[in-house]
């Protein structure tokens, strides 16, 4: 699976289980699931969505201002 981190780095991650919740992958990468937008194969998804080795994940940090 390819994952693009909020910093723009692309990482290749091998998932050993058939599918895995995105939230677990984020924790392993040290990324808190609150505060990021998760795009799976060009679709907005939640942290509860599962992924496989064939998926492409992109992460974007939320930012606010006033």
Secondary structure as a PSIPRED ss2 file (coil, helix, strand):
# PSIPRED VFORMAT (PSIPRED V4.0)

   1 X C   1.000  0.000  0.000
   2 X E   0.000  0.000  1.000
   3 X E   0.000  0.000  1.000
   4 X E   0.000  0.000  1.000
   5 X C   1.000  0.000  0.000
   6 X C   1.000  0.000  0.000
   7 X C   1.000  0.000  0.000
   8 X C   1.000  0.000  0.000
   9 X C   1.000  0.000  0.000
  10 X E   0.000  0.000  1.000
  11 X E   0.000  0.000  1.000
  12 X E   0.000  0.000  1.000
  13 X C   1.000  0.000  0.000
  14 X C   1.000  0.000  0.000
  15 X C   1.000  0.000  0.000
  16 X C   1.000  0.000  0.000
  17 X C   1.000  0.000  0.000
  18 X C   1.000  0.000  0.000
  19 X C   1.000  0.000  0.000
  20 X E   0.000  0.000  1.000
  21 X E   0.000  0.000  1.000
  22 X H   0.000  1.000  0.000
  23 X H   0.000  1.000  0.000
  24 X H   0.000  1.000  0.000
  25 X H   0.000  1.000  0.000
  26 X H   0.000  1.000  0.000
  27 X H   0.000  1.000  0.000
  28 X H   0.000  1.000  0.000
  29 X H   0.000  1.000  0.000
  30 X C   1.000  0.000  0.000
  31 X C   1.000  0.000  0.000
  32 X C   1.000  0.000  0.000
  33 X C   1.000  0.000  0.000
  34 X C   1.000  0.000  0.000
  35 X C   1.000  0.000  0.000
  36 X E   0.000  0.000  1.000
  37 X E   0.000  0.000  1.000
  38 X E   0.000  0.000  1.000
  39 X E   0.000  0.000  1.000
  40 X E   0.000  0.000  1.000
  41 X C   1.000  0.000  0.000
  42 X C   1.000  0.000  0.000
  43 X E   0.000  0.000  1.000
  44 X E   0.000  0.000  1.000
  45 X E   0.000  0.000  1.000
  46 X C   1.000  0.000  0.000
  47 X C   1.000  0.000  0.000
  48 X C   1.000  0.000  0.000
  49 X C   1.000  0.000  0.000
  50 X E   0.000  0.000  1.000
  51 X E   0.000  0.000  1.000
  52 X C   1.000  0.000  0.000
  53 X C   1.000  0.000  0.000
  54 X C   1.000  0.000  0.000
  55 X C   1.000  0.000  0.000
  56 X E   0.000  0.000  1.000
  57 X E   0.000  0.000  1.000
  58 X E   0.000  0.000  1.000
  59 X E   0.000  0.000  1.000
  60 X E   0.000  0.000  1.000
  61 X E   0.000  0.000  1.000
  62 X C   1.000  0.000  0.000
  63 X C   1.000  0.000  0.000
  64 X C   1.000  0.000  0.000
  65 X C   1.000  0.000  0.000
  66 X C   1.000  0.000  0.000
